Amino acid sequence: MPVLLLDGFQFSVSRSRLLPFRSNLQNLNPKIMSLLHRLTHKIPKSPNSRFFATNPTAQHHNPSLEKQPSTAYYDSLVNAAGRSRDFPILRHLLNRRVRDGCFNTTKTFKFVSGYDADHSTVLHELCETLARLDKGFSRKSAYDSLIARLCKLNRIDESLCVVDTMVRGDYGVSACTFHPILCSLTKKKKMEEAWGVLKLMGDVGIHPDITAYNYLLTAYCFSGDLPAATGMLRKIAEEGMEADSRTYDALVLGACRTGKVEAAMVVLRRMEDVGVPLLYSTHAHVISGMMELGYYAQAVEFVRSYGGRDKGLDTESYGCLARRLIEKKRFEEAKELLAEMRRRGLAIGEKLRDFYHTKSSV
């Protein structure tokens, strides 16, 4: 089937559709015919076709050959182009994937981990390539995705360099651009550096949002630093922000980590009163807190009290409690809970299922 190349894109055209066009060409003025022939010969070979012809991996993941291109296909192509340092193709793919509705993921720039010796040079070339992407979402999302990947590799300094590029070029830097950086720093308990990032956001005209503050609040609550967590809450209130599910989740976590399960239950009831959606992790914090204090019966009662409202929540909570009971050698309670899960049609993980069958056969 003939392939028509236009502006870097490939279009397959059947011969039956080409024939009428050829017959019309025969009736054109000879001078026009000559001009058409010259223009046809000047059509450049698509860089896209060159890449797919020379890259074995890409040959099997050509989005032009896919009926419904997916993010996985595009991630594979982008990483293949990145590894070969074919930045023109990389630019083409990053623009095209957004047009096809296949947005960037955390795996889009996975190839940057393969550059050890000259990663700074490659990063510079990559940033220059991203600067030439389509304006708006295509360019911003690509930069944000690159920053997220660098943070995953613990290359915070380089991610901040990318942020600087976005600020200087006015490429749509926003609060969410900084989220991966704050997440990485707070997970490693680098709180001073995290506060420095919040200050940087203000310096470049970006107001920290509730998600940014939640990263620090969660870190303080996880470490049991309640005075710092209280200060963080005060800061959120001063900024006129409303607490969301993650804010309450952090507070429940902090209470449970310090053995104050009753306080956690108060926060939980507050969430219900104000209509803030409960997270699965929030219930897991309460279950873990009760188990650590030896409140086994209360933990079972707590899980059952929410039963029937949300099947997904039930699956997570019952499974979490069953695992914790097994860890505490409370085998009979765990077996009874798993039997209840079976009766209610809740999904049971493989390890829990094996445990139940083993105990049932005894």
ABEGO torsion letter per residue (X at the ends): XBBBBBGGBBBBBBAAAAAAAAAAAAABBAAAAAAAAAAAAABBBBAAAAAAAABAAAAAABAAABABBBAAAAAAAAAAAAAAGBAAAAAAAAAAAAAAGBBBBAAAAAAAAABAAAAAAAAAAAAAAAAABBBEAAAAAAAAAAAAAAAAAGBAAAAAAAAAAAAAAGAGBBAAAAAAAAAAAAAAGBAAAAAAAAAAAAAAGBBBBAAAAAAAAAAAAAAGBAAAAAAAAAAAAAAGBBBBAAAAAAAAAAAAAAGBAAAAAAAAAAAAAAGBBBBAAAAAAAAAAAAAAGBAAAAAAAAAAABGABAAAAAAAAAAAAAAAAAAGBAAAAAAAAAAAAAAGBBBBAAAAAAAAAAAAX
